[in-house]
Amino acid sequence: MSQLHRITFNPNQCGGRPCIRGMRIRVKDVLDMLAAGESEQTILEDFPDLEAGDIRACLEYAATQVDHAVLSLAK
């Protein structure tokens, strides 16, 4: 089941960047922590307002952003 409903956009919050459930926790920040090797459990302990579904939503959102065609303008 999709978790994308957890990702919110507000032009008056965090520069309109995608956040988690209207909080000032950006999707990018969660992804950066995961990329740095932080465990899901550590992130949830450090950010008690986050839920496991929020982390899955960040990963799902990232996956949708990289799923696009690359066009070549070869001569």
C-alpha positions as CSV (number, residue, x, y, z in Angstrom):
1,M,0.0,0.0,0.0
2,S,1.3,3.4,-0.9
3,Q,2.5,5.7,1.8
4,L,2.8,8.8,-0.4
5,H,-0.2,10.4,1.4
6,R,2.3,11.1,4.3
7,I,4.3,13.5,2.0
8,T,3.1,17.0,2.1
9,F,4.0,20.2,0.3
10,N,3.4,23.7,1.7
11,P,4.9,26.8,-0.1
12,N,5.2,28.5,3.3
13,Q,7.1,25.7,5.0
14,C,10.7,24.6,4.3
15,G,10.7,26.5,1.0
16,G,7.9,24.3,-0.4
17,R,10.1,21.2,-0.3
18,P,8.4,17.9,0.5
19,C,7.9,17.3,4.2
20,I,6.5,14.5,6.4
21,R,2.8,14.9,7.4
22,G,3.0,18.7,7.6
23,M,5.9,18.7,10.0
24,R,9.1,20.6,9.4
25,I,11.0,17.3,8.8
26,R,12.0,17.3,5.1
27,V,12.0,14.1,3.0
28,K,15.6,15.0,2.0
29,D,16.7,15.0,5.6
30,V,15.4,11.5,6.2
31,L,16.9,10.3,3.0
32,D,20.3,11.9,3.9
33,M,20.2,10.1,7.3
34,L,19.5,6.8,5.6
35,A,22.2,7.4,3.0
36,A,24.7,8.1,5.8
37,G,24.0,4.7,7.3
38,E,21.6,5.6,10.1
39,S,19.2,2.8,10.9
40,E,15.4,3.3,10.8
41,Q,15.4,2.6,14.5
42,T,17.9,5.3,15.3
43,I,16.0,7.9,13.1
44,L,12.8,7.0,14.9
45,E,14.5,7.4,18.3
46,D,16.0,10.8,17.3
47,F,12.7,12.1,15.9
48,P,9.9,10.8,18.1
49,D,7.2,12.4,16.0
50,L,8.2,10.2,13.0
51,E,6.6,6.8,12.4
52,A,8.0,3.8,10.4
53,G,5.5,4.6,7.7
54,D,7.0,8.0,7.3
55,I,10.4,6.5,6.5
56,R,8.8,4.2,3.9
57,A,7.0,7.2,2.4
58,C,10.3,9.0,2.0
59,L,11.8,6.0,0.2
60,E,8.7,5.6,-2.0
61,Y,8.8,9.3,-2.9
62,A,12.5,9.1,-3.8
63,A,11.7,6.1,-6.0
64,T,9.0,8.0,-7.9
65,Q,11.4,10.9,-8.5
66,V,14.1,8.8,-10.2
67,D,11.7,6.9,-12.4
68,H,11.7,9.0,-15.5
69,A,12.9,8.6,-19.0
70,V,16.3,9.9,-20.1
71,L,16.3,11.4,-23.6
72,S,19.4,11.5,-25.7
73,L,19.9,14.3,-28.2
74,A,22.5,12.5,-30.1
75,K,23.4,13.9,-33.5
